[in-house]
Amino acid sequence: MILGLVGLCAPLGDTCLSRGMTELGSISLNHPGALIAAVFTPWIASGIVLLIGFFASYLTALSWADLTFVLPTTAFGNVIVAFLARFWLHEPISIQRWAGIVLITVGVGFVANGPSLTERPAESIAASALPAAEEEQVR
């Protein structure tokens, strides 16, 4: 479930931000009030919330597994972003970009098929076994 959130929240968040900024038009750093107002528009606020959800689920996934196991999920987001941009935002996507997305996906497939063993240092294994041993002595 966490990896699903990682894979969906980032592409959806980026797409919401893109839609919101397209509707707003250009914003200048010379007008901080316009920047603050932009944050509270519905599409941009939704995008920010989704990206916060992505970051929280990404941190959770990284605390449980290796980067080589978690990162392919984020890379698959490129495919989702391309489809959302094409069919929801109606943006044109060139053949070169589709080829790049396929190349990235194939490369991620190679990484994902490799070993993904999360190894714990010997001292952390010993530390987690210590409370159990102490509990045995108490009984």
PyRosetta script that sets phi, psi and omega in degrees:
from pyrosetta import init, pose_from_sequence

init()
pose = pose_from_sequence("MILGLVGLCAPLGDTCLSRGMTELGSISLNHPGALIAAVFTPWIASGIVLLIGFFASYLTALSWADLTFVLPTTAFGNVIVAFLARFWLHEPISIQRWAGIVLITVGVGFVANGPSLTERPAESIAASALPAAEEEQVR")
pose.set_psi(1, -41.0)
pose.set_omega(1, 179.6)
pose.set_phi(2, -63.4)
pose.set_psi(2, -43.4)
pose.set_omega(2, 179.3)
pose.set_phi(3, -65.8)
pose.set_psi(3, -32.2)
pose.set_omega(3, 174.8)
pose.set_phi(4, -63.8)
pose.set_psi(4, -41.3)
pose.set_omega(4, 176.5)
pose.set_phi(5, -64.3)
pose.set_psi(5, -40.8)
pose.set_omega(5, 178.2)
pose.set_phi(6, -59.9)
pose.set_psi(6, -45.4)
pose.set_omega(6, -176.4)
pose.set_phi(7, -71.4)
pose.set_psi(7, -25.2)
pose.set_omega(7, -176.9)
pose.set_phi(8, -102.9)
pose.set_psi(8, -35.3)
pose.set_omega(8, -174.5)
pose.set_phi(9, -65.3)
pose.set_psi(9, -41.7)
pose.set_omega(9, -178.9)
pose.set_phi(10, -65.3)
pose.set_psi(10, -50.7)
pose.set_omega(10, 179.3)
pose.set_phi(11, -63.5)
pose.set_psi(11, -40.0)
pose.set_omega(11, 178.8)
pose.set_phi(12, -66.8)
pose.set_psi(12, -40.5)
pose.set_omega(12, 178.1)
pose.set_phi(13, -63.1)
pose.set_psi(13, -45.4)
pose.set_omega(13, 179.1)
pose.set_phi(14, -63.4)
pose.set_psi(14, -38.9)
pose.set_omega(14, -179.6)
pose.set_phi(15, -68.3)
pose.set_psi(15, -40.6)
pose.set_omega(15, 176.7)
pose.set_phi(16, -63.3)
pose.set_psi(16, -42.1)
pose.set_omega(16, 177.1)
pose.set_phi(17, -61.2)
pose.set_psi(17, -42.6)
pose.set_omega(17, -179.8)
pose.set_phi(18, -63.1)
pose.set_psi(18, -44.3)
pose.set_omega(18, 179.9)
pose.set_phi(19, -63.9)
pose.set_psi(19, -43.6)
pose.set_omega(19, -179.9)
pose.set_phi(20, -63.5)
pose.set_psi(20, -42.3)
pose.set_omega(20, -179.1)
pose.set_phi(21, -72.2)
pose.set_psi(21, -30.1)
pose.set_omega(21, 176.0)
pose.set_phi(22, -65.7)
pose.set_psi(22, -40.0)
pose.set_omega(22, 179.4)
pose.set_phi(23, -69.5)
pose.set_psi(23, -34.0)
pose.set_omega(23, -178.8)
pose.set_phi(24, -75.4)
pose.set_psi(24, -36.7)
pose.set_omega(24, -174.1)
pose.set_phi(25, 90.5)
pose.set_psi(25, -166.1)
pose.set_omega(25, -175.4)
pose.set_phi(26, -75.3)
pose.set_psi(26, 143.6)
pose.set_omega(26, 178.0)
pose.set_phi(27, -126.2)
pose.set_psi(27, 138.8)
pose.set_omega(27, -178.8)
pose.set_phi(28, -104.8)
pose.set_psi(28, 147.5)
pose.set_omega(28, 175.5)
pose.set_phi(29, -70.2)
pose.set_psi(29, -13.2)
pose.set_omega(29, 178.3)
pose.set_phi(30, -74.7)
pose.set_psi(30, -11.2)
pose.set_omega(30, -179.2)
pose.set_phi(31, -122.3)
pose.set_psi(31, 81.8)
pose.set_omega(31, -176.9)
pose.set_phi(32, -61.1)
pose.set_psi(32, -28.0)
pose.set_omega(32, 178.4)
pose.set_phi(33, -63.3)
pose.set_psi(33, -38.4)
pose.set_omega(33, 178.2)
pose.set_phi(34, -66.7)
pose.set_psi(34, -35.6)
pose.set_omega(34, 177.3)
pose.set_phi(35, -64.7)
pose.set_psi(35, -44.3)
pose.set_omega(35, -179.6)
pose.set_phi(36, -66.9)
pose.set_psi(36, -41.2)
pose.set_omega(36, 178.1)
pose.set_phi(37, -63.8)
pose.set_psi(37, -35.2)
pose.set_omega(37, -179.8)
pose.set_phi(38, -62.9)
pose.set_psi(38, -36.3)
pose.set_omega(38, -178.7)
pose.set_phi(39, -61.6)
pose.set_psi(39, -29.4)
pose.set_omega(39, -175.3)
pose.set_phi(40, -95.5)
pose.set_psi(40, 6.4)
pose.set_omega(40, 173.4)
pose.set_phi(41, -74.9)
pose.set_psi(41, 149.1)
pose.set_omega(41, -172.1)
pose.set_phi(42, -57.7)
pose.set_psi(42, -46.1)
pose.set_omega(42, -177.9)
pose.set_phi(43, -66.9)
pose.set_psi(43, -41.7)
pose.set_omega(43, -178.6)
pose.set_phi(44, -70.7)
pose.set_psi(44, -41.1)
pose.set_omega(44, 177.1)
pose.set_phi(45, -62.3)
pose.set_psi(45, -40.6)
pose.set_omega(45, 177.0)
pose.set_phi(46, -63.0)
pose.set_psi(46, -42.6)
pose.set_omega(46, 178.2)
pose.set_phi(47, -61.5)
pose.set_psi(47, -41.2)
pose.set_omega(47, 179.1)
pose.set_phi(48, -65.0)
pose.set_psi(48, -43.6)
pose.set_omega(48, 178.6)
pose.set_phi(49, -62.6)
pose.set_psi(49, -42.3)
pose.set_omega(49, 178.4)
pose.set_phi(50, -64.7)
pose.set_psi(50, -39.1)
pose.set_omega(50, 179.1)
pose.set_phi(51, -70.9)
pose.set_psi(51, -31.3)
pose.set_omega(51, 172.7)
pose.set_phi(52, -66.2)
pose.set_psi(52, -40.8)
pose.set_omega(52, 175.4)
pose.set_phi(53, -61.5)
pose.set_psi(53, -40.4)
pose.set_omega(53, 176.2)
pose.set_phi(54, -59.8)
pose.set_psi(54, -49.1)
pose.set_omega(54, -176.1)
pose.set_phi(55, -62.8)
pose.set_psi(55, -41.4)
pose.set_omega(55, 179.3)
pose.set_phi(56, -65.4)
pose.set_psi(56, -44.0)
pose.set_omega(56, -179.9)
pose.set_phi(57, -70.8)
pose.set_psi(57, -33.0)
pose.set_omega(57, 177.6)
pose.set_phi(58, -65.5)
pose.set_psi(58, -44.3)
pose.set_omega(58, 177.2)
pose.set_phi(59, -62.4)
pose.set_psi(59, -40.7)
pose.set_omega(59, 178.1)
pose.set_phi(60, -62.6)
pose.set_psi(60, -46.3)
pose.set_omega(60, 180.0)
pose.set_phi(61, -62.8)
pose.set_psi(61, -39.9)
pose.set_omega(61, 179.4)
pose.set_phi(62, -68.2)
pose.set_psi(62, -26.7)
pose.set_omega(62, 177.7)
pose.set_phi(63, -74.9)
pose.set_psi(63, -17.8)
pose.set_omega(63, -178.3)
pose.set_phi(64, -101.1)
pose.set_psi(64, -26.9)
pose.set_omega(64, -171.1)
pose.set_phi(65, -142.8)
pose.set_psi(65, 168.8)
pose.set_omega(65, 178.1)
pose.set_phi(66, -66.8)
pose.set_psi(66, 155.1)
pose.set_omega(66, 176.4)
pose.set_phi(67, -60.7)
pose.set_psi(67, -37.4)
pose.set_omega(67, -179.2)
pose.set_phi(68, -68.1)
pose.set_psi(68, -15.2)
pose.set_omega(68, 175.2)
pose.set_phi(69, -91.4)
pose.set_psi(69, -37.6)
pose.set_omega(69, -175.1)
pose.set_phi(70, -83.6)
pose.set_psi(70, -39.6)
pose.set_omega(70, -174.3)
pose.set_phi(71, -59.5)
pose.set_psi(71, -38.2)
pose.set_omega(71, 177.1)
pose.set_phi(72, -56.9)
pose.set_psi(72, -29.2)
pose.set_omega(72, 177.1)
pose.set_phi(73, -65.0)
pose.set_psi(73, -41.7)
pose.set_omega(73, 179.4)
pose.set_phi(74, -70.7)
pose.set_psi(74, -33.8)
pose.set_omega(74, 179.9)
pose.set_phi(75, -68.6)
pose.set_psi(75, -31.6)
pose.set_omega(75, 177.3)
pose.set_phi(76, -67.1)
pose.set_psi(76, -18.6)
pose.set_omega(76, 175.3)
pose.set_phi(77, -60.7)
pose.set_psi(77, -26.0)
pose.set_omega(77, 176.1)
pose.set_phi(78, -59.8)
pose.set_psi(78, -39.0)
pose.set_omega(78, 179.2)
pose.set_phi(79, -67.3)
pose.set_psi(79, -44.0)
pose.set_omega(79, -179.5)
pose.set_phi(80, -64.3)
pose.set_psi(80, -42.9)
pose.set_omega(80, 178.5)
pose.set_phi(81, -60.6)
pose.set_psi(81, -42.0)
pose.set_omega(81, -179.5)
pose.set_phi(82, -62.2)
pose.set_psi(82, -44.2)
pose.set_omega(82, 179.8)
pose.set_phi(83, -68.5)
pose.set_psi(83, -39.3)
pose.set_omega(83, 177.4)
pose.set_phi(84, -64.6)
pose.set_psi(84, -42.5)
pose.set_omega(84, 179.6)
pose.set_phi(85, -63.8)
pose.set_psi(85, -41.1)
pose.set_omega(85, -177.1)
pose.set_phi(86, -72.1)
pose.set_psi(86, -48.1)
pose.set_omega(86, -170.3)
pose.set_phi(87, -98.5)
pose.set_psi(87, -21.1)
pose.set_omega(87, 178.8)
pose.set_phi(88, -100.1)
pose.set_psi(88, -45.6)
pose.set_omega(88, -179.8)
pose.set_phi(89, -91.7)
pose.set_psi(89, -8.3)
pose.set_omega(89, 178.6)
pose.set_phi(90, 58.1)
pose.set_psi(90, 40.8)
pose.set_omega(90, 177.0)
pose.set_phi(91, -90.6)
pose.set_psi(91, 141.0)
pose.set_omega(91, 176.0)
pose.set_phi(92, -74.7)
pose.set_psi(92, 139.4)
pose.set_omega(92, 177.8)
pose.set_phi(93, -124.5)
pose.set_psi(93, 122.3)
pose.set_omega(93, -175.6)
pose.set_phi(94, -73.9)
pose.set_psi(94, 163.9)
pose.set_omega(94, 177.4)
pose.set_phi(95, -60.9)
pose.set_psi(95, -37.2)
pose.set_omega(95, -179.9)
pose.set_phi(96, -62.9)
pose.set_psi(96, -39.8)
pose.set_omega(96, 178.7)
pose.set_phi(97, -67.9)
pose.set_psi(97, -42.2)
pose.set_omega(97, 176.7)
pose.set_phi(98, -60.9)
pose.set_psi(98, -40.7)
pose.set_omega(98, 178.5)
pose.set_phi(99, -63.4)
pose.set_psi(99, -40.4)
pose.set_omega(99, 177.0)
pose.set_phi(100, -63.0)
pose.set_psi(100, -40.9)
pose.set_omega(100, 178.7)
pose.set_phi(101, -63.9)
pose.set_psi(101, -42.7)
pose.set_omega(101, 178.1)
pose.set_phi(102, -63.8)
pose.set_psi(102, -42.4)
pose.set_omega(102, 179.9)
pose.set_phi(103, -62.6)
pose.set_psi(103, -43.3)
pose.set_omega(103, 177.6)
pose.set_phi(104, -63.0)
pose.set_psi(104, -43.6)
pose.set_omega(104, -178.9)
pose.set_phi(105, -64.1)
pose.set_psi(105, -41.3)
pose.set_omega(105, 177.8)
pose.set_phi(106, -65.0)
pose.set_psi(106, -43.4)
pose.set_omega(106, 178.1)
pose.set_phi(107, -61.6)
pose.set_psi(107, -40.7)
pose.set_omega(107, 178.1)
pose.set_phi(108, -65.7)
pose.set_psi(108, -35.4)
pose.set_omega(108, 177.0)
pose.set_phi(109, -60.6)
pose.set_psi(109, -39.2)
pose.set_omega(109, 176.7)
pose.set_phi(110, -63.3)
pose.set_psi(110, -42.7)
pose.set_omega(110, 179.7)
pose.set_phi(111, -67.3)
pose.set_psi(111, -41.1)
pose.set_omega(111, -177.2)
pose.set_phi(112, -66.8)
pose.set_psi(112, -28.4)
pose.set_omega(112, -179.6)
pose.set_phi(113, -80.8)
pose.set_psi(113, -7.6)
pose.set_omega(113, 178.4)
pose.set_phi(114, -76.4)
pose.set_psi(114, 176.3)
pose.set_omega(114, -180.0)
pose.set_phi(115, -66.8)
pose.set_psi(115, 139.4)
pose.set_omega(115, 179.0)
pose.set_phi(116, -132.3)
pose.set_psi(116, 59.2)
pose.set_omega(116, 179.2)
pose.set_phi(117, -89.3)
pose.set_psi(117, 124.9)
pose.set_omega(117, 176.5)
pose.set_phi(118, -89.2)
pose.set_psi(118, 109.8)
pose.set_omega(118, -178.3)
pose.set_phi(119, -97.1)
pose.set_psi(119, 137.1)
pose.set_omega(119, 176.3)
pose.set_phi(120, -103.7)
pose.set_psi(120, 139.7)
pose.set_omega(120, 177.9)
pose.set_phi(121, -59.7)
pose.set_psi(121, 151.5)
pose.set_omega(121, -176.8)
pose.set_phi(122, -59.2)
pose.set_psi(122, -37.2)
pose.set_omega(122, -178.1)
pose.set_phi(123, -68.1)
pose.set_psi(123, -33.2)
pose.set_omega(123, 178.0)
pose.set_phi(124, -73.2)
pose.set_psi(124, -31.0)
pose.set_omega(124, 175.5)
pose.set_phi(125, -67.5)
pose.set_psi(125, -43.8)
pose.set_omega(125, 179.1)
pose.set_phi(126, -64.6)
pose.set_psi(126, -38.8)
pose.set_omega(126, -179.7)
pose.set_phi(127, -66.8)
pose.set_psi(127, -37.2)
pose.set_omega(127, 179.3)
pose.set_phi(128, -73.8)
pose.set_psi(128, -25.4)
pose.set_omega(128, 178.3)
pose.set_phi(129, -82.2)
pose.set_psi(129, -22.4)
pose.set_omega(129, -177.3)
pose.set_phi(130, -61.6)
pose.set_psi(130, -48.3)
pose.set_omega(130, 179.6)
pose.set_phi(131, -59.9)
pose.set_psi(131, -34.0)
pose.set_omega(131, 178.3)
pose.set_phi(132, -66.7)
pose.set_psi(132, -40.1)
pose.set_omega(132, 179.8)
pose.set_phi(133, -67.1)
pose.set_psi(133, -39.9)
pose.set_omega(133, 177.8)
pose.set_phi(134, -65.7)
pose.set_psi(134, -35.7)
pose.set_omega(134, 179.0)
pose.set_phi(135, -65.9)
pose.set_psi(135, -37.3)
pose.set_omega(135, 177.3)
pose.set_phi(136, -62.2)
pose.set_psi(136, -40.4)
pose.set_omega(136, -179.3)
pose.set_phi(137, -68.0)
pose.set_psi(137, -32.8)
pose.set_omega(137, -180.0)
pose.set_phi(138, -66.4)
pose.set_psi(138, -37.7)
pose.set_omega(138, -179.3)
pose.set_phi(139, -71.4)
pose.dump_pdb("model.pdb")
